[in-house]
Amino acid sequence: MTTDSGQRIVGHGVDLVHTPRIARAWQTHGDRFLARVFTPAEQQHCLRHKTPEIPLSGRFAAKEAVMKALGTGWSGGVEWTDIETLPDPLGRPLVTLHGRTAALAASLGIAHLLVSISHSGEYAVASVVAVGPA
């Protein structure tokens, strides 16, 4: 499928996360959990919030949605911290890939990842569309 801007949709992923699950993982494993899953910049961004488990949950969902859009899940050398989601100056979430995950995306013809994150009650959802040149 090709978008109106002439780009090809390469993959799509969506994930739903129960925020209390992320809060429990953080409470149980502390900084080890944060360091394993989130980049230092993501941690800094999320931990400054009044309820950090909410933005942490959204980013967790985004990371899993990226893995689904890549078609890898947790395999293929994909690392949690190779997937970074931070807001642009207007607050829109942007995904940046690092390391082997960036190389994998390039080999699949993925030039850009479009992400949307939403929260409602105890849930966070993320949708990721992977696009490449037509």
Secondary structure, 3 states (H helix, E strand, C coil): CECCCCEEEEEEEEEEEEHHHHHHHHHHHCHHHHHHHCCHHHHHHHHCCCCCHHHHHHHHHHHHHHHHHHCCCCCCCCCHHHEEEEECCCCCEEEEECHHHHHHHHHCCCCEEEEEEEEECCEEEEEEEEEEEC
